[in-house]
């Protein structure tokens, strides 16, 4: 099971064809929507599928449920170490929880900025420029849960705050400034933003007649940087700066490939996972087939960067400085509840201190 976007399906289909040619083993991939990918129960999927593409905030939940295979118990340690060494940002450790590795990174992503050459002379570099462009109608933002919360996380990082995932309050009082920046930006946007995820924003940006010139906080999607993917090519770049912290603290995303603990083919499934996450396959098969690899060998490949308007080199600093979200068993429930509560606050123009306090109450309840 993977997710329903060319970036989520096409590279796995291409890798499966090569795997079948090499081993004689076939893999059939099903797809679920991005919304289901972010919210659907991995435990339920593990009852039906051998291989499951997941995102890292699920790992605490799945570790407690025992529904995924701990890959370090079946995979060659040297091969795992090679993938770990080639991980971009915190992609590999994001799937490590309670002394076990629950998935291998096949896709690396974090919130970066997207912009359209021809509509802008270059990427937006400062938050003041973001606000000016928003006032002119040139900015879009994905606010459909959980993306509003991801933007709040990222804005905290951009102002130099490190959110403490080990404490009882996730947001310090200074996070009110990040909320205020988000609220001021959202007030200038079309209300349809509340119904848009990153794919919807990028699809709108990619229309030839679109006025959208940039999205300052959006998960990178290399597909839209490829020639002929949509009417208009979209470039990606490091985050615009808020203060002196640099492009740090973006909310890490990406996906990993996991093996069901219920699988009757666990050895074969684990071997495929190890193979598809390796540097050579990520570079030679996965990325050229429309994937957004998780391995540095692919991110540093000159040909792949030429084909994607330097997607990888232009966003690498943001990815390497990305923030790893909480991953405890109650986090996924918090993520949905906090995103809904945040959107209510943004719609209603609620004050920053009250909103941050409400989010912290939800976080404490999730622990």
C-alpha positions in Angstrom: 0.0 0.0 0.0 1.3 3.4 -1.0 -0.3 6.8 -1.5 -2.1 8.1 -4.6 0.1 10.5 -6.4 2.6 9.9 -9.2 5.4 10.6 -6.7 4.0 7.9 -4.4 3.2 5.2 -6.9 5.2 5.5 -10.1 8.7 5.0 -8.6 7.5 1.9 -6.7 5.9 0.5 -9.8 9.2 1.0 -11.7 11.2 -0.6 -8.9 8.9 -3.5 -8.8 9.4 -4.2 -12.5 13.1 -4.3 -12.0 12.8 -6.4 -8.9 10.6 -8.9 -10.7 13.1 -9.2 -13.5 15.9 -9.8 -11.0 14.1 -12.2 -8.6 10.9 -13.4 -10.2 8.9 -12.0 -7.3 6.0 -9.8 -8.1 4.5 -7.0 -5.9 1.0 -5.5 -6.5 0.6 -1.9 -5.2 -2.6 -0.4 -4.0 -3.0 3.4 -3.4 -4.8 5.5 -0.8 -5.4 9.3 -0.8 -3.0 11.8 0.8 -5.6 12.5 3.5 -5.9 8.8 4.2 -2.1 8.4 4.2 -1.9 11.1 6.9 -4.7 9.7 9.1 -5.6 6.1 8.3 -4.7 3.3 10.8 -1.5 1.6 9.9 -2.5 -1.3 12.2 -5.5 -1.9 10.0 -3.4 -1.8 6.8 -0.9 -4.2 8.3 -3.7 -6.8 8.4 -4.0 -6.6 4.6 -0.6 -5.7 3.2 2.9 -7.1 3.3 4.6 -3.7 2.4 3.2 -0.4 3.7 4.4 3.1 2.9 4.1 5.2 6.1 5.1 8.6 7.5 7.2 8.8 10.7 4.8 10.3 13.2 3.0 6.9 13.2 6.0 5.0 14.6 5.1 5.3 18.3 1.6 4.1 17.6 2.7 1.2 15.5 5.5 0.1 17.8 3.0 -0.1 20.7 0.5 -2.0 18.5 3.2 -4.5 17.3 1.8 -4.4 13.8 5.1 -3.8 11.9 8.2 -5.8 11.7 11.3 -4.4 13.4 13.6 -4.3 10.3 16.8 -4.4 12.4 15.8 -7.9 13.4 15.8 -9.2 9.8 18.0 -6.9 7.7 21.7 -7.1 7.3 23.3 -4.6 9.7 25.8 -3.4 7.2 23.1 -2.6 4.6 21.1 -0.8 7.2 24.2 1.2 8.3 24.8 2.2 4.6 21.2 3.5 4.3 21.5 5.4 7.6 24.8 7.0 6.5 23.1 8.1 3.2 20.0 9.5 4.9 19.2 13.2 4.1 18.3 15.1 7.2 16.7 13.0 9.9 14.9 10.8 7.5 16.5 7.5 8.7 16.3 8.2 12.5 12.7 9.4 12.1 11.6 5.8 11.8 13.7 4.6 14.8 11.8 4.2 18.0 12.3 2.3 21.2 15.5 0.8 20.0 14.1 -0.5 16.7 13.9 0.6 13.0 10.3 0.4 11.9 10.7 1.6 8.3 13.4 2.7 5.8 13.3 6.1 4.1 12.4 6.0 0.5 11.2 9.6 0.1 12.5 12.7 1.9 10.6 15.9 2.2 10.0 18.9 4.5 8.2 22.2 4.2 10.1 24.4 1.8 8.9 27.1 -0.6 7.6 26.8 -4.1 7.7 29.5 -6.7 7.0 30.0 -10.4 9.7 31.2 -12.7 8.2 33.8 -15.0 5.8 35.0 -12.3 8.6 35.9 -10.0 12.3 36.8 -10.8 13.5 34.4 -8.1 12.4 32.7 -4.9 11.0 34.8 -2.0 13.8 35.5 0.5 12.1 37.2 3.5 8.9 37.1 5.4 8.2 40.7 4.6 8.4 39.9 0.9 5.9 37.0 1.5 3.4 39.4 3.1 3.8 41.9 0.3 3.2 39.3 -2.3 0.2 37.9 -0.4 -1.3 41.4 -0.3 -1.1 41.4 -4.1 -2.8 38.1 -4.4 0.2 36.0 -5.3 0.5 33.6 -2.4 -1.2 30.3 -1.7 -1.0 28.1 1.5 -2.2 24.6 2.3 -4.3 24.8 5.5 -6.2 21.6 5.3 -5.3 19.5 8.4 -2.6 18.7 9.3 -0.9 21.3 7.1 -1.9 24.4 9.1 -0.2 22.9 12.1 2.8 22.0 10.1 3.1 25.6 9.0 2.9 26.7 12.7 5.7 24.3 13.6 7.8 25.6 10.7 7.3 29.2 11.6 8.4 28.4 15.2 11.6 27.0 13.8 12.2 30.0 11.5 12.0 32.3 14.5 14.6 30.2 16.2 12.4 28.2 18.6 13.1 24.5 19.1 9.9 22.8 20.2 10.6 20.4 23.0 9.0 17.0 22.2 10.1 15.6 25.6 8.1 18.1 27.8 4.5 18.4 28.7 4.0 21.7 26.7 5.0 21.5 23.1 4.8 25.2 22.5 6.7 27.8 24.6 5.1 31.2 25.2 7.3 32.7 22.4 5.3 30.6 19.9 2.7 33.3 19.9 4.8 35.2 17.4 4.7 32.3 15.0 0.9 32.1 15.4 0.6 35.8 14.8 2.6 35.6 11.6 0.5 32.7 10.4 -2.7 34.5 11.3 -1.6 37.7 9.5 -0.8 35.8 6.4 -4.0 33.7 6.4 -6.1 36.9 6.6 -4.8 37.9 3.2 -5.6 34.5 1.5 -8.5 33.0 -0.3 -10.6 31.0 2.3 -10.3 28.0 0.0 -6.9 27.5 1.6 -8.7 25.7 4.4 -9.7 23.0 1.9 -6.3 22.6 0.2 -3.5 20.2 0.9 -0.1 20.7 -0.8 -1.1 18.8 -3.9 -4.2 21.0 -4.4 -2.0 24.2 -4.1 0.6 22.9 -6.5 -2.1 21.8 -9.0 -3.5 25.3 -8.9 -0.1 26.9 -9.2 0.6 24.7 -12.2 -2.3 26.0 -14.3 -1.1 28.3 -17.1 -3.5 31.2 -16.1 -2.9 31.0 -12.3 -2.0 34.2 -10.4 -0.3 32.2 -7.7 3.4 33.0 -7.8 4.6 31.3 -4.6 3.7 29.2 -1.6 6.2 30.0 1.2 5.4 26.9 3.4 4.7 23.8 1.5 6.0 20.2 1.4 8.3 19.9 -1.6 6.9 17.8 -4.5 9.6 17.2 -7.1 7.0 16.0 -9.6 5.9 19.6 -10.3 9.5 20.7 -11.1 9.7 18.1 -14.0 9.2 19.2 -17.5 5.7 18.5 -18.9 4.3 17.3 -15.6 1.8 20.2 -15.7 1.3 23.2 -17.9 3.6 25.3 -15.8 6.8 24.1 -14.1 7.2 25.0 -10.4 10.6 25.6 -8.8 11.4 24.9 -5.2 13.8 26.6 -2.8 14.8 26.9 0.8 12.4 28.6 3.2 12.2 32.4 3.2 13.9 33.8 6.3 12.0 35.2 9.3 15.0 36.0 11.5 18.6 35.1 11.9 18.0 31.4 12.4 18.3 30.4 8.8 16.1 27.9 7.1 15.9 25.7 10.2 13.0 24.0 12.0 10.9 23.1 9.1 8.4 20.2 9.9 10.0 17.1 8.5 7.8 14.9 6.2 8.7 12.2 3.7 7.8 8.5 3.7 9.3 5.2 4.7 8.7 1.6 3.6 7.6 -0.8 6.3 6.9 -4.5 6.5 3.8 -5.9 8.2 4.4 -8.2 11.2 1.5 -10.3 9.9 3.2 -10.9 6.5 3.6 -14.5 5.3 6.4 -13.1 3.1 8.4 -11.0 5.6 11.8 -12.0 4.5 11.1 -11.2 0.8 9.3 -8.0 1.8 12.2 -6.9 4.0 14.7 -7.7 1.2 12.7 -5.5 -1.2 12.5 -2.7 1.3 16.3 -2.8 1.9 16.9 -2.8 -1.9 14.6 0.0 -2.9 16.0 2.3 -0.1 19.6 1.7 -1.1 21.6 4.6 -2.8 22.1 3.0 -6.2 18.4 2.0 -6.7 17.2 5.4 -5.3 19.4 7.1 -7.8 19.1 4.8 -10.9 15.5 3.7 -10.6 13.5 5.5 -8.0 14.2 9.1 -8.7 14.2 8.9 -12.6 10.7 7.3 -12.3 9.2 10.4 -10.6 10.2 9.6 -7.0 11.6 12.0 -4.5 14.3 9.9 -3.0 15.4 9.6 0.6 19.1 8.9 -0.1 21.8 11.6 -0.4 23.3 9.8 -3.4 20.3 10.8 -5.4 20.0 14.2 -3.9 23.6 15.0 -4.9 23.3 13.6 -8.4 24.0 16.3 -11.1 21.7 14.8 -13.7 18.7 14.6 -11.4 19.2 18.2 -10.3 19.3 19.4 -14.0 16.1 17.6 -14.7 14.3 19.2 -11.7 15.5 22.8 -11.8 17.9 22.0 -9.0 15.1 20.8 -6.7 17.5 18.9 -4.5 20.3 21.3 -4.1 18.0 24.3 -3.8 16.1 22.8 -0.8 18.8 20.6 0.9 19.7 23.2 3.6 16.1 23.3 4.7 15.8 19.5 4.8 19.0 19.1 6.7 17.8 21.5 9.3 14.3 20.1 9.6 12.6 19.4 12.9 11.5 15.9 13.9 7.9 15.9 15.1 6.7 14.1 18.2 6.2 10.4 17.6 4.6 9.0 20.8 1.6 6.8 20.5 -0.9 9.6 21.1 0.6 12.0 18.7 -1.5 11.3 15.6 -4.7 12.0 17.6 -3.1 15.3 18.8 -2.1 16.2 15.2 -5.7 16.0 13.9 -7.2 17.7 17.0 -4.6 20.5 17.1 -5.0 21.2 13.3 -8.7 21.5 13.7 -8.4 23.7 16.7 -5.8 25.9 15.0 -8.0 26.4 12.0 -10.9 27.4 14.2 -8.7 30.0 15.8 -7.4 31.3 12.5 -11.0 31.5 11.1 -12.2 33.2 14.2 -9.3 35.6 14.6 -8.5 34.3 18.1 -5.7 35.8 20.1 -2.3 34.1 20.1 -1.9 33.4 23.8 -5.3 31.6 24.1 -4.6 29.6 21.0 -1.2 28.4 22.1 -2.6 27.5 25.5 -5.3 25.5 23.9 -2.8 23.6 21.7 -0.7 22.8 24.7 -3.7 21.4 26.6 -4.4 19.1 23.6 -0.7 18.0 23.6 -0.7 17.2 27.3 -3.8 15.1 26.9 -2.0 13.1 24.2 0.9 12.0 26.4 
